[in-house]
Amino acid sequence: MCLGQDLRGKRAVVTGGGSGIGRAVVHALARCGVRVAVADLDEERARKVAAEAGADHLALAVDVRRRDSVEAAFGEIEARWEGYDILVANAGVSTMNRAVDLTDEEWDFNFDVNSRGVFLTNQIAVRQFLRRGIRGVIVNNASMAARIGAPLLAHYSASKFAVLGWTQALAREVAGDGIRVNAVCPGFVRTPMQEREVAWEARLRGMTPEAVLAEYVALTPLGRLEEPEDVAEVVVFLASDAARFLTGEAINVNGGARMD
């Protein structure tokens, strides 16, 4: 099933496409006839996901923290496909600690990937859109933690709040060029990242991992953990013409865990 039939023939870049939400986005776009460049720090994972999605897709290694890496990867995509129409800036990381115990390394790691990575990939994509006259679309992956500060994730929350501020400002700047920029705010998503976070939170709070997961479900009115596909379908909607009058928005996709 594809919610964006108008996307057939489009070209997309998905960062962090090798697992979790990124992998689900790759598959959802591919089902709509989009050629997808799977960009990931782990090239082997990217190749695996690209192969799963079909023969027309690319896999590239990219470190979203480094301008030269993003420019090289995105430049290769542009050269092969004569441009691209969609960027899903999905790459993200987390660590977990009490605010008073956070290290400089944890702070920098989260901001380098979650905030700087969005800045670099968005900027380079917009330059390509403008150069080629493409009315492009960007979807940034923020978080429910970008809506409200999350205990034990103060640094992560701060980095994701930055994503929302950037999304709104960029959307205003490029709207006149026909470029749309939006974000999604997922909740408690069942991914490898969540598995790590559950273990960290259980240790920091003196709980079992099972109790942490039960709390996540209890905090979600729809009564279950979120799946990556729940986010991916909203990304497809935002990339499609069905969302043609949406820009600068941050769409909550969290089963009601956060409503604002």
N, C-alpha and C positions, 0 to 999 in steps of 0.2 A: 504494500500500500504506500502511496506517495501523496503527501498533502500539498506538494508544490509542483504541479504538472508544468507550470510555466518555466521551471528551472532546467528543463531538458536542454542539453547542449552548453550549459554554463560550465565555468571552470572555477574550482574552489581550492583554497589552501586551508588545511586544518592543522594547527599546531597542537602538540601533545596528542597526536592522533593514534599513537601506538597502543593505547589502553583506555579503559574506563569510559568516561563521557566522550572523549575524543574519538575513540573507536566506534562508539554508537553513532556519532555524528557522521563519520565517514560512510558508514553503511546506509544511514538514512538518506544522505545526499546522493549516494550512488544509485539507490533505488529510484530516485527521481531523474536519473539520466545525467547527473552531473559528473564531470571528470574531476577527480579529487587528487590533490597532491597531499600525501600523508607526511607531515613533517614532525619529527620527534628526535629527542636527544639520542635515543636508542634506535639506530638505523635498522637493526634486525627486526625489532618490533614493528617499525614502520613498514618494512617490506612484507611482513606477514599480514598486516591489516590490508595493505594495498592489494596483495594477492587474493585475500578473501573477498575483497570488493569487486574484483574483476580485472580484465586485461588492460583497460584504458587508463589505469591510475598510476601515479608516480609515488615513489618513496624517497625521502631525503632526510639526511641527518641535519639537524639545526639546533643550535644552542641559543635560545631566545634572549639570553643575557648579553650576547655579543653582537654588536652591529655588523661586524664583518661576516659573521656566520649567517645572520638573517639576510643580509644583502646578497651573499653568494647563493643561498638556497632559493630565495625568491627570484633572483635574477635568472637562475637556471629554469625555473618554472615559466617565467615570462618568455624566455627565449624558445623553449620547447613548444609552448602553447600560444604564443603571440599574445600574451597577457592572461589575466585571470579576473574574475568578476566578483568573487566572494572570498572574504577572509573570516575564518572562525578562529579567534585568538583564545584557544582553550588551554594551552600549557599552563600548569600551575603546580605549586608544591605547598606542603604544610609541615610544620613541626608543632609540638605542643609543650608548653611549659607555663608555670606561673609567671606573671608579669615581673615579679621581683627577682626571679631567677633567670630571666632571659639573657642570653649572651649576645654580644655584637654579631657573632657569626649567624645566629638564628635570625636575628632581625634582618641582616643584609641578605641572607639567602632567600627569605620570603619576599622581600621587596625587589630583589634583582630579577626573580622569575615572574612573580605575580604582577608587579607594577611596571618595572622597566621593560619586561618582555612584552607587555601589552603596548606600551609606548612605542617601542622599536618596530614591532610587526605592523601596528596600525599606521605609523608614519610612513614606512616604506611602501605599504599597500596603497595608501592615499596618493603618494607621489606617482605610483604607477597608474592609478585610476585617472589622475589629472593629465598625465603625459599622454595617455592613449584615449582620453575622452570617454572613459567608461563610467557609467552611472553605477558605481559599485556599492556593495553592501558589506558592512563589518558587523559581526556579532562577537562581543567579548564575554568571556565566562567570568562572572563575578562570584557571588556567593550570598546565601542568606546571612552570612557573617559580615557582609557589606551593608546590611540593613540595621544591624544591632550588634554592638560589641559582644564577642563570645568569650566567656571565661576560659582561661588556659590557651586562648588563641588570640591574645591581644595584638600581637605582631601580624598575624595572618589577617585579622579583621582590618587592621589599619591599611595593609597592602591592598585589600579588596575594596575598602572605602575609596581608595585612590583610583581604582579602576572605574568606579561610578562617576567620580568627578571628571576624570579624563573623558569618559564616554559622552557625558553631557556637553562638555566644552567643545570637543571635536565635532560632535553632531551639529552644533550651532555654526561652527566655522565652515563646514563643507556642504551644508544643506543646499546652498545656492548652486552648487556644482552637481546636484542630483545624487549625492552620495549619502547613504543612510548608515547611521551608527547606533546600534542598540546593545543591550547586555541582557544576559539571563542570570538569575540568582537561584541556583539550586539549593536544596536543603540537605537532608541526610541521605546521601546517595550511596548505594551499594557498589563500591569500587575498591580496588587495591589500596587507594589512599585512605578510604574509610577504615579498612581493616587495620592499618597501622595506627590510625587515630584512636580507634576503639581500644587497642592494647595500651597506648599511652595514657588515655583518659582513665582506664581502669586502674592503672598503676598510680597515677597522681591522686585519684579520689578514693583509693582503697576499696574498689568495687570489683566485681567479676566482669569480664567482657560481655557476658550474657545480660547482666543487669544494665550495662550501658546501652546496649542495643534495645532492650525493652523500654528504656527511658526515651530513646529516639522515637520509637513507635508511638509511645504515649504522648509525646509532644507534637505528633503529626495527626491532625484531625481526620485525614483520610485513612489512617489506621494501618499503615505499612511503611516499610522502608522504600525510598525512591529508587527506581532503576535508571541506569544511564539512558535508556530509550525514552523515558519520560521527558528528559531534557532535550534529547536529540530532535524530537518531533517539533518542539517549540523553536529550536534553532532553524529548522527547515522552514517553518512558518515565517520567521523573521527575515529569512533570506529571500522569500518568495514575494510575488506581487500582491499577495493577499495582505501583506504588511506594508504596502507602498506608502501609507501616510503615517507610519510610525518612525520616529527617529528621536534619539536621546532618551529612550525609555529603558528601564530596568525591569524586566518581567520576572515576577516571583514564580518559581516552579518548584514548590516545596510541599505540596499536599496540604496547604493551609497552616503550616508551622509558623509562618510569618505572613501577616496580612497588612501590608501598607505599601 
